[in-house]
Amino acid sequence: MTSTHLDTTTTPGNGSASSHGKTILIGEHAVVYGAPALVLPVLDARVVATVSPVSAGADEAAGTTVGHTLESTVHTGPLDLAPAAVMPTVTAVTATLRHFGVTDRHFHVRVDSEVPTARGMGSSAAVAAAVTAAVADALGETLDAETHHDLIQECERVAHGRPSGLDARGVVAAVPVWFEGGRIEPVALGARFTFVVADTGVPGHTRQAVAAVRERHDQDPAAVDGVIHRIGELARQARGTLEAGDAQGLGVTMDAAHDLLSALDVSSADLDRLVDAARAAAALGAKLTGGGRGGCVLALATDDDHADRIAAALRGAGAAATWTTTIGARA
């Protein structure tokens, strides 16, 4: 069971819930080959879903069919006319209603998301987490953690086919999540850790990167297995540093992980430029995060003021956006 970080506010007939982004601290690509991974919640990149009843009387008076409607940056209008890009959101509404056996109520769903798409930050899972909880809230219901996870995963299958569950856990967790061999558990924190996530502005190309690593593995399995093993060991070391409250040690593992991912050829000039900028701003560690070849970098700061300086340096180096996220006990 993971520690849940999901806010809901109940108003009769209406519902609201929020979730947040996630990123991979250590373990991307290696997790595909059975190595462990650490998933980090990005608490400051939020998704808020609000749900309100559709007035059947008003729709009937206008001569239109009563149905669900969606308001988002991708689609605004009837849910049954939504494009393929928001089908996971459609699933979030319909699957939650089906779970509670509700067939005679219709809602207007609004989604406000700060989590960018195609950046390895769990956008589709975060939207699914917020929408499913908000629909339940509008029904006067609360989803237990495992039911909520199952509903998010149903939406993720629409979005990605065979999701690992990393995103579904990460977008509702308050602490890092350890993923190994199908086992998922929260990681205890020995101190306060502050991270900066920076968006290159370039969509990640996870499928292509995974395929390229697979091709390299087919050609030279021993070499790639060696890199995968070292990334897995770094993930274990990183977990130990989190539990011990050792920010310096965590930064060392992050730097080493970026070098190994670069050796797998999943970095890019944009990612390396931001990693270099973070290190020049004295980040304790910096690395690409996610599938690579675009997407985001992750940097570790000593405190909030240092995070502000790192974020400014990253934006100065071309980052399209930055987020600062703090986990653990506050000083």
Backbone hydrogen bonds in HBPLUS format (Angstrom, degrees):
<---DONOR---> <-ACCEPTOR-->    atom                        ^
c    i                          cat <-CA-CA->   ^        H-A-AA   ^      H-
h    n   atom  resd res      DA  || num        DHA   H-A  angle D-A-AA Bond
n    s   type  num  typ     dist DA aas  dist angle  dist       angle   num
A0174-ALA N   A0003-SER O   3.20 MM 171  5.85 135.2  2.41 122.9 131.6     1
A0005-HIS N   A0172-VAL O   2.37 MM 167  5.03 150.6  1.45 139.8 146.4     2
A0018-SER N   A0007-ASP O   2.94 MM  11  5.36 138.5  2.12 144.9 153.6     3
A0009-THR N   A0016-SER O   3.27 MM   7  5.48 151.5  2.35 128.6 133.7     4
A0014-ASN N   A0011-THR O   2.82 MM   3  5.23 160.7  1.86 138.4 144.1     5
A0015-GLY N   A0051-VAL O   2.79 MM  36  4.86 153.4  1.86 143.8 146.2     6
A0051-VAL N   A0015-GLY O   2.73 MM  36  4.86 163.8  1.76 149.3 149.4     7
A0017-ALA N   A0049-ALA O   3.01 MM  32  5.50 152.0  2.09 153.1 160.0     8
A0049-ALA N   A0017-ALA O   2.87 MM  32  5.50 173.4  1.87 172.4 174.7     9
A0019-SER N   A0047-VAL O   2.91 MM  28  5.25 149.5  2.00 144.0 153.7    10
A0047-VAL N   A0019-SER O   3.10 MM  28  5.25 161.7  2.13 122.3 123.7    11
A0020-HIS N   A0171-VAL O   3.40 MM 151  5.18 152.8  2.48 138.3 143.0    12
A0021-GLY N   A0045-ALA O   2.82 MM  24  5.44 136.1  2.01 150.3 163.4    13
A0042-VAL N   A0021-GLY O   2.82 MM  21  4.90 173.2  1.82 125.3 124.7    14
A0022-LYS N   A0121-MET O   2.94 MM  99  4.81 154.0  2.01 119.7 126.7    15
A0023-THR N   A0040-LEU O   2.85 MM  17  5.24 149.1  1.94 149.4 159.4    16
A0040-LEU N   A0023-THR O   2.68 MM  17  5.24 165.3  1.70 163.7 167.4    17
A0025-LEU N   A0038-LEU O   2.80 MM  13  5.35 148.3  1.90 143.5 152.9    18
A0038-LEU N   A0026-ILE O   2.83 MM  12  5.31 161.0  1.86 159.7 165.3    19
A0031-VAL N   A0027-GLY O   3.01 MM   4  5.77 145.9  2.13 173.3 170.7    20
A0032-VAL N   A0029-HIS O   3.10 MM   3  5.46 142.0  2.25 106.1 116.0    21
A0033-TYR N   A0030-ALA O   2.92 MM   3  5.42 147.3  2.03 112.4 121.7    22
A0035-ALA N   A0030-ALA O   3.18 MM   5  5.30 156.4  2.24 137.4 130.2    23
A0034-GLY N   A0031-VAL O   3.14 MM   3  5.06 160.5  2.18 108.5 108.2    24
A0037-ALA N   A0179-PHE O   2.92 MM 142  5.25 149.0  2.01 147.1 156.2    25
A0179-PHE N   A0037-ALA O   2.91 MM 142  5.25 163.2  1.94 163.0 164.1    26
A0039-VAL N   A0177-VAL O   2.85 MM 138  5.04 167.1  1.87 149.3 153.7    27
A0177-VAL N   A0039-VAL O   2.83 MM 138  5.04 155.2  1.89 142.3 150.8    28
A0045-ALA N   A0042-VAL O   3.25 MM   3  5.84 166.0  2.27 117.3 121.6    29
A0114-GLU N   A0046-ARG O   2.82 MM  68  5.38 153.1  1.90 151.9 161.0    30
A0048-VAL N   A0112-ASP O   2.85 MM  64  5.23 165.8  1.87 150.9 155.0    31
A0112-ASP N   A0048-VAL O   2.91 MM  64  5.23 169.2  1.92 157.8 161.5    32
A0050-THR N   A0110-ARG O   2.95 MM  60  5.23 157.4  2.01 145.8 153.2    33
A0110-ARG N   A0050-THR O   2.84 MM  60  5.23 169.0  1.85 160.0 163.6    34
A0052-SER N   A0108-HIS O   3.00 MM  56  5.27 156.5  2.05 144.4 152.1    35
A0108-HIS N   A0052-SER O   2.70 MM  56  5.27 165.2  1.72 163.5 168.8    36
A0054-VAL N   A0106-HIS O   2.88 MM  52  5.49 166.1  1.90 135.7 133.7    37
A0059-ASP N   A0055-SER O   3.18 MM   4  6.47 161.4  2.22 152.2 157.1    38
A0060-GLU N   A0056-ALA O   2.91 MM   4  6.09 163.5  1.94 155.1 159.7    39
A0061-ALA N   A0057-GLY O   2.94 MM   4  6.06 153.6  2.01 143.5 150.9    40
A0062-ALA N   A0058-ALA O   3.09 MM   4  6.26 140.7  2.25 138.3 148.2    41
A0062-ALA N   A0059-ASP O   3.14 MM   3  5.11 124.4  2.47  91.9 106.1    42
A0064-THR N   A0059-ASP O   2.98 MM   5  5.33 161.9  2.01 158.1 153.1    43
A0063-GLY N   A0060-GLU O   3.02 MM   3  4.95 152.8  2.10  98.3 106.8    44
A0079-LEU N   A0068-HIS O   2.83 MM  11  5.39 172.1  1.83 136.8 135.7    45
A0069-THR N   A0107-PHE O   2.96 MM  38  6.47 156.1  2.02 146.8 152.8    46
A0109-VAL N   A0069-THR O   2.82 MM  40  6.15 168.3  1.84 150.9 153.1    47
A0070-LEU N   A0077-GLY O   2.83 MM   7  5.47 165.0  1.85 153.7 156.4    48
A0077-GLY N   A0070-LEU O   2.85 MM   7  5.47 150.8  1.93 150.6 159.9    49
A0071-GLU N   A0109-VAL O   2.76 MM  38  6.12 145.4  1.87 161.0 164.1    50
A0111-VAL N   A0071-GLU O   2.96 MM  40  6.33 161.6  1.99 167.2 168.9    51
A0072-SER N   A0075-HIS O   3.03 MM   3  5.34 127.3  2.32 124.7 138.8    52
A0081-LEU N   A0078-PRO O   3.13 MM   3  5.45 160.0  2.17 107.5 113.6    53
A0082-ALA N   A0079-LEU O   3.13 MM   3  5.17 164.5  2.16 109.9 111.6    54
A0086-VAL N   A0083-PRO O   3.12 MM   3  5.93 156.1  2.18 121.4 126.6    55
A0087-MET N   A0084-ALA O   3.08 MM   3  5.14 169.8  2.09 112.4 113.9    56
A0089-THR N   A0086-VAL O   2.95 MM   3  5.22 125.0  2.27 104.4 118.5    57
A0090-VAL N   A0086-VAL O   3.01 MM   4  6.42 155.6  2.07 151.9 159.6    58
A0091-THR N   A0087-MET O   2.85 MM   4  6.07 159.3  1.89 151.5 157.0    59
A0092-ALA N   A0088-PRO O   2.96 MM   4  6.21 142.4  2.11 135.5 145.6    60
A0093-VAL N   A0089-THR O   3.23 MM   4  6.61 149.8  2.32 147.8 153.6    61
A0094-THR N   A0090-VAL O   3.01 MM   4  6.32 174.2  2.01 162.3 161.3    62
A0095-ALA N   A0091-THR O   2.75 MM   4  5.53 162.2  1.78 148.6 154.7    63
A0096-THR N   A0092-ALA O   3.40 MM   4  6.13 152.7  2.48 126.0 132.8    64
A0097-LEU N   A0093-VAL O   3.11 MM   4  6.35 164.6  2.13 152.9 157.2    65
A0098-ARG N   A0094-THR O   2.91 MM   4  6.05 156.8  1.96 145.2 152.3    66
A0099-HIS N   A0095-ALA O   2.89 MM   4  6.07 151.0  1.98 141.3 149.3    67
A0100-PHE N   A0096-THR O   3.20 MM   4  6.52 149.9  2.30 145.8 152.1    68
A0102-VAL N   A0097-LEU O   2.90 MM   5  5.08 162.9  1.93 150.2 148.2    69
A0101-GLY N   A0098-ARG O   3.01 MM   3  4.84 155.2  2.08  99.6 107.3    70
A0204-GLY N   A0118-ALA O   2.75 MM  86  5.60 169.0  1.76 156.3 158.1    71
A0126-ALA N   A0122-GLY O   2.86 MM   4  5.97 159.0  1.90 159.3 165.9    72
A0127-VAL N   A0123-SER O   3.01 MM   4  6.25 161.7  2.04 155.2 159.4    73
A0128-ALA N   A0124-SER O   2.98 MM   4  6.16 160.9  2.02 143.4 149.3    74
A0129-ALA N   A0125-ALA O   2.81 MM   4  6.00 155.4  1.87 148.4 155.3    75
A0130-ALA N   A0126-ALA O   3.06 MM   4  6.28 162.8  2.09 148.8 152.4    76
A0131-VAL N   A0127-VAL O   2.88 MM   4  6.02 170.5  1.89 158.4 161.5    77
A0132-THR N   A0128-ALA O   2.98 MM   4  5.91 168.1  1.99 148.1 152.1    78
A0133-ALA N   A0129-ALA O   3.30 MM   4  6.28 161.3  2.34 138.4 143.8    79
A0134-ALA N   A0130-ALA O   2.91 MM   4  6.00 149.9  2.00 144.5 153.6    80
A0135-VAL N   A0131-VAL O   2.91 MM   4  6.09 160.4  1.95 156.3 160.1    81
A0136-ALA N   A0132-THR O   3.08 MM   4  6.27 162.9  2.11 145.3 150.3    82
A0137-ASP N   A0133-ALA O   2.89 MM   4  6.06 152.7  1.96 141.4 149.6    83
A0138-ALA N   A0134-ALA O   2.90 MM   4  6.19 150.9  1.99 145.0 152.4    84
A0139-LEU N   A0135-VAL O   3.11 MM   4  6.41 135.2  2.32 141.3 153.1    85
A0139-LEU N   A0136-ALA O   3.05 MM   3  5.08 130.9  2.30  96.0 109.7    86
A0141-GLU N   A0136-ALA O   2.80 MM   5  4.94 162.4  1.83 152.0 146.4    87
A0140-GLY N   A0137-ASP O   2.92 MM   3  4.96 156.4  1.98 104.2 111.4    88
A0148-HIS N   A0144-ASP O   2.88 MM   4  6.01 163.2  1.90 161.3 167.0    89
A0149-HIS N   A0145-ALA O   2.93 MM   4  6.14 156.7  1.98 142.9 149.4    90
A0150-ASP N   A0146-GLU O   2.93 MM   4  6.15 159.4  1.97 145.9 151.3    91
A0151-LEU N   A0147-THR O   2.99 MM   4  6.27 156.4  2.05 150.9 156.5    92
A0152-ILE N   A0148-HIS O   2.95 MM   4  6.26 161.3  1.99 154.2 159.4    93
A0153-GLN N   A0149-HIS O   2.86 MM   4  6.08 162.1  1.90 154.2 159.3    94
A0154-GLU N   A0150-ASP O   2.98 MM   4  6.24 144.7  2.11 140.9 150.2    95
A0155-CYS N   A0151-LEU O   3.16 MM   4  6.53 154.0  2.23 146.1 152.0    96
A0155-CYS N   A0152-ILE O   3.07 MM   3  5.16 116.0  2.50  96.7 111.8    97
A0156-GLU N   A0152-ILE O   2.84 MM   4  6.15 152.6  1.91 148.5 157.6    98
A0157-ARG N   A0153-GLN O   2.86 MM   4  6.10 142.6  2.00 146.5 154.9    99
A0158-VAL N   A0155-CYS O   3.10 MM   3  5.25 126.0  2.40  98.2 111.8   100
A0159-ALA N   A0155-CYS O   3.11 MM   4  6.49 145.5  2.24 140.7 150.8   101
A0160-HIS N   A0156-GLU O   2.67 MM   4  5.73 162.5  1.70 156.4 160.4   102
A0161-GLY N   A0157-ARG O   2.93 MM   4  4.39 143.2  2.07 112.7 120.0   103
A0162-ARG N   A0160-HIS O   3.08 MM   2  5.89 130.1  2.34 105.3  92.0   104
A0169-ARG N   A0165-GLY O   3.08 MM   4  6.22 149.9  2.17 146.6 153.1   105
A0170-GLY N   A0166-LEU O   2.89 MM   4  5.99 163.9  1.92 150.4 155.9   106
A0171-VAL N   A0167-ASP O   3.06 MM   4  6.08 159.4  2.10 159.2 159.8   107
A0172-VAL N   A0169-ARG O   3.33 MM   3  5.85 163.3  2.35 113.5 118.4   108
A0173-ALA N   A0170-GLY O   3.39 MM   3  5.17 162.6  2.43  98.7 103.8   109
A0187-VAL N   A0176-PRO O   2.97 MM  11  5.54 148.3  2.07 157.7 152.9   110
A0178-TRP N   A0185-GLU O   2.76 MM   7  5.27 174.8  1.76 166.1 164.2   111
A0185-GLU N   A0178-TRP O   3.00 MM   7  5.27 152.2  2.08 141.9 150.6   112
A0180-GLU N   A0183-ARG O   2.89 MM   3  5.18 161.7  1.93 150.2 156.2   113
A0183-ARG N   A0180-GLU O   2.79 MM   3  5.18 158.4  1.83 124.1 126.2   114
A0190-GLY N   A0242-LEU O   2.81 MM  52  6.11 167.3  1.82 157.9 153.4   115
A0193-PHE N   A0327-ILE O   2.91 MM 134  5.47 164.8  1.93 158.7 163.8   116
A0327-ILE N   A0193-PHE O   2.96 MM 134  5.47 160.3  2.00 157.6 163.2   117
A0301-ALA N   A0194-THR O   2.86 MM 107  5.49 171.7  1.86 160.8 162.9   118
A0195-PHE N   A0325-THR O   2.90 MM 130  5.36 173.5  1.91 158.2 159.6   119
A0325-THR N   A0195-PHE O   2.92 MM 130  5.36 159.2  1.96 145.3 152.3   120
A0196-VAL N   A0299-ALA O   2.81 MM 103  5.11 157.8  1.86 146.1 152.1   121
A0299-ALA N   A0196-VAL O   2.84 MM 103  5.11 158.5  1.89 151.0 157.9   122
A0197-VAL N   A0323-TRP O   2.78 MM 126  5.14 164.0  1.80 155.5 161.0   123
A0323-TRP N   A0197-VAL O   2.84 MM 126  5.14 149.1  1.94 146.1 154.5   124
A0198-ALA N   A0297-VAL O   2.99 MM  99  5.36 163.1  2.01 148.2 152.6   125
A0297-VAL N   A0198-ALA O   2.94 MM  99  5.36 150.9  2.03 147.2 156.6   126
A0199-ASP N   A0321-ALA O   2.90 MM 122  5.32 168.2  1.91 156.9 160.1   127
A0320-ALA N   A0199-ASP O   2.76 MM 121  5.47 147.9  1.86 158.9 164.7   128
A0200-THR N   A0295-GLY O   2.92 MM  95  5.79 170.0  1.93 162.2 165.5   129
A0295-GLY N   A0202-VAL O   2.70 MM  93  5.74 156.8  1.75 160.1 163.1   130
A0205-HIS N   A0292-GLY O   3.27 MM  87  6.44 169.0  2.28 167.8 170.8   131
A0209-ALA N   A0205-HIS O   2.94 MM   4  6.13 160.3  1.98 154.9 161.4   132
A0210-VAL N   A0206-THR O   2.79 MM   4  5.97 166.9  1.81 160.7 163.8   133
A0211-ALA N   A0207-ARG O   2.94 MM   4  6.06 158.7  1.98 145.4 151.7   134
A0212-ALA N   A0208-GLN O   2.89 MM   4  6.08 150.2  1.97 144.2 152.5   135
A0213-VAL N   A0209-ALA O   2.97 MM   4  6.25 157.9  2.02 150.7 156.0   136
A0214-ARG N   A0210-VAL O   2.93 MM   4  6.14 154.9  1.99 145.9 153.5   137
A0215-GLU N   A0211-ALA O   2.90 MM   4  6.15 152.6  1.97 145.1 152.3   138
A0216-ARG N   A0212-ALA O   3.00 MM   4  6.28 157.1  2.06 146.2 152.1   139
A0217-HIS N   A0213-VAL O   2.84 MM   4  6.08 150.6  1.93 146.2 155.1   140
A0218-ASP N   A0214-ARG O   2.90 MM   4  6.19 153.0  1.97 148.0 154.9   141
A0219-GLN N   A0215-GLU O   3.08 MM   4  6.33 145.4  2.20 142.0 151.1   142
A0220-ASP N   A0216-ARG O   2.82 MM   4  5.97 154.8  1.89 151.6 158.4   143
A0224-VAL N   A0220-ASP O   3.23 MM   4  6.49 172.5  2.23 163.2 164.8   144
A0225-ASP N   A0221-PRO O   2.81 MM   4  5.78 160.4  1.85 149.4 155.9   145
A0226-GLY N   A0222-ALA O   3.03 MM   4  6.15 144.9  2.15 138.9 147.7   146
A0227-VAL N   A0223-ALA O   3.21 MM   4  6.61 152.4  2.29 145.4 151.6   147
A0228-ILE N   A0224-VAL O   2.89 MM   4  6.16 165.7  1.91 157.5 161.7   148
A0229-HIS N   A0225-ASP O   2.86 MM   4  5.99 158.0  1.91 145.5 151.3   149
A0230-ARG N   A0226-GLY O   3.09 MM   4  6.33 155.1  2.16 142.6 148.9   150
A0231-ILE N   A0227-VAL O   2.94 MM   4  6.26 155.0  2.00 152.4 159.3   151
A0232-GLY N   A0228-ILE O   2.95 MM   4  6.22 158.2  2.00 150.3 156.4   152
A0233-GLU N   A0229-HIS O   2.95 MM   4  6.26 150.9  2.04 145.8 153.8   153
A0234-LEU N   A0230-ARG O   2.91 MM   4  6.18 149.6  2.01 143.8 152.3   154
A0235-ALA N   A0231-ILE O   2.93 MM   4  6.28 148.0  2.03 146.8 155.6   155
A0236-ARG N   A0232-GLY O   3.12 MM   4  6.49 153.2  2.19 144.3 150.8   156
A0237-GLN N   A0233-GLU O   2.91 MM   4  6.23 157.9  1.96 148.5 155.0   157
A0238-ALA N   A0234-LEU O   2.75 MM   4  5.94 156.4  1.80 149.3 156.2   158
A0239-ARG N   A0235-ALA O   2.96 MM   4  6.23 154.7  2.02 147.2 153.3   159
A0240-GLY N   A0236-ARG O   3.12 MM   4  6.41 158.2  2.17 145.8 151.3   160
A0241-THR N   A0237-GLN O   2.96 MM   4  6.33 149.6  2.05 148.5 157.1   161
A0242-LEU N   A0238-ALA O   2.96 MM   4  6.25 154.2  2.03 152.2 158.8   162
A0243-GLU N   A0239-ARG O   3.02 MM   4  6.27 165.7  2.04 154.1 157.5   163
A0244-ALA N   A0240-GLY O   2.94 MM   4  6.07 142.2  2.08 140.3 151.0   164
A0245-GLY N   A0241-THR O   2.88 MM   4  5.79 116.3  2.29 134.6 149.0   165
A0246-ASP N   A0241-THR O   2.80 MM   5  4.74 153.5  1.87 145.3 148.4   166
A0245-GLY N   A0242-LEU O   3.21 MM   3  5.09 145.8  2.33  94.9 105.0   167
A0250-LEU N   A0246-ASP O   3.07 MM   4  6.31 152.7  2.14 145.2 153.2   168
A0251-GLY N   A0247-ALA O   2.93 MM   4  6.18 158.1  1.98 151.9 157.2   169
A0252-VAL N   A0248-GLN O   3.17 MM   4  6.50 151.1  2.25 146.2 153.3   170
A0253-THR N   A0249-GLY O   3.21 MM   4  6.57 155.3  2.28 146.5 152.1   171
A0254-MET N   A0250-LEU O   3.01 MM   4  6.32 151.1  2.10 150.1 158.6   172
A0255-ASP N   A0251-GLY O   3.04 MM   4  6.33 163.0  2.07 154.2 157.3   173
A0256-ALA N   A0252-VAL O   3.05 MM   4  6.26 163.9  2.08 148.8 153.5   174
A0257-ALA N   A0253-THR O   2.88 MM   4  6.01 150.1  1.97 143.2 151.5   175
A0258-HIS N   A0254-MET O   3.03 MM   4  6.34 155.2  2.10 150.0 155.7   176
A0259-ASP N   A0255-ASP O   3.18 MM   4  6.50 158.1  2.23 148.6 154.0   177
A0260-LEU N   A0256-ALA O   3.09 MM   4  6.39 153.7  2.16 146.7 153.5   178
A0261-LEU N   A0257-ALA O   2.90 MM   4  6.15 158.5  1.94 152.3 158.4   179
A0262-SER N   A0258-HIS O   2.85 MM   4  6.06 150.3  1.94 147.8 156.3   180
A0263-ALA N   A0259-ASP O   3.01 MM   4  6.27 142.9  2.15 136.7 146.8   181
A0264-LEU N   A0260-LEU O   3.10 MM   4  6.49 130.1  2.36 136.4 149.4   182
A0264-LEU N   A0261-LEU O   3.09 MM   3  5.00 131.6  2.33  91.5 104.8   183
A0266-VAL N   A0261-LEU O   3.30 MM   5  5.97 167.9  2.32 150.9 153.4   184
A0265-ASP N   A0262-SER O   2.87 MM   3  4.89 154.7  1.94 103.5 111.1   185
A0293-ARG N   A0266-VAL O   2.76 MM  27  5.46 128.4  2.02 145.5 148.8   186
A0272-ASP N   A0268-SER O   2.88 MM   4  6.05 171.2  1.88 157.5 160.3   187
A0273-ARG N   A0269-ALA O   2.94 MM   4  6.00 152.3  2.01 143.2 150.5   188
A0274-LEU N   A0270-ASP O   3.26 MM   4  6.52 156.8  2.32 144.1 148.9   189
A0275-VAL N   A0271-LEU O   2.91 MM   4  6.19 158.9  1.95 154.5 161.3   190
A0276-ASP N   A0272-ASP O   2.87 MM   4  6.02 163.4  1.89 150.0 154.3   191
A0277-ALA N   A0273-ARG O   3.01 MM   4  6.22 150.1  2.10 139.2 147.6   192
A0278-ALA N   A0274-LEU O   2.93 MM   4  6.17 157.4  1.98 149.7 154.9   193
A0279-ARG N   A0275-VAL O   2.99 MM   4  6.26 161.4  2.02 151.9 157.0   194
A0280-ALA N   A0276-ASP O   2.87 MM   4  6.06 151.9  1.95 145.9 154.0   195
A0281-ALA N   A0277-ALA O   3.07 MM   4  6.30 130.9  2.32 136.5 148.8   196
A0281-ALA N   A0278-ALA O   3.09 MM   3  5.06 132.3  2.33  93.8 107.1   197
A0283-ALA N   A0278-ALA O   3.01 MM   5  5.49 157.4  2.06 146.4 146.4   198
A0282-ALA N   A0279-ARG O   2.94 MM   3  5.02 146.9  2.05 111.9 112.8   199
A0284-LEU N   A0300-LEU O   2.85 MM  16  5.35 149.6  1.94 158.3 159.4   200
A0300-LEU N   A0285-GLY O   2.95 MM  15  5.39 155.3  2.01 155.6 158.0   201
A0287-LYS N   A0298-LEU O   2.98 MM  11  5.49 149.8  2.07 148.1 157.8   202
A0298-LEU N   A0287-LYS O   2.78 MM  11  5.49 160.6  1.81 164.1 171.0   203
A0289-THR N   A0296-CYS O   3.02 MM   7  5.74 155.7  2.08 148.9 142.5   204
A0307-ALA N   A0303-ASP O   2.91 MM   4  6.16 150.8  1.99 147.8 157.0   205
A0308-ASP N   A0304-ASP O   2.97 MM   4  6.32 148.7  2.07 147.8 155.8   206
A0309-ARG N   A0305-ASP O   3.12 MM   4  6.50 152.6  2.20 146.1 153.0   207
A0310-ILE N   A0306-HIS O   2.88 MM   4  6.19 159.3  1.93 153.9 159.8   208
A0311-ALA N   A0307-ALA O   2.85 MM   4  6.01 165.5  1.87 151.1 155.4   209
A0312-ALA N   A0308-ASP O   2.98 MM   4  6.17 156.5  2.04 144.5 150.6   210
A0313-ALA N   A0309-ARG O   2.98 MM   4  6.21 155.8  2.04 145.1 151.8   211
A0314-LEU N   A0310-ILE O   2.86 MM   4  6.14 153.6  1.93 153.1 160.8   212
A0315-ARG N   A0311-ALA O   2.93 MM   4  6.19 159.9  1.97 150.6 155.7   213
A0316-GLY N   A0312-ALA O   2.90 MM   4  6.07 151.1  1.98 143.0 151.7   214
A0317-ALA N   A0313-ALA O   2.97 MM   4  6.19 127.6  2.26 134.6 148.1   215
A0317-ALA N   A0314-LEU O   3.07 MM   3  4.96 131.7  2.31  92.0 105.5   216
A0319-ALA N   A0314-LEU O   2.95 MM   5  5.50 162.5  1.98 142.8 140.0   217
A0318-GLY N   A0315-ARG O   3.06 MM   3  5.13 161.1  2.10 104.7 109.1   218
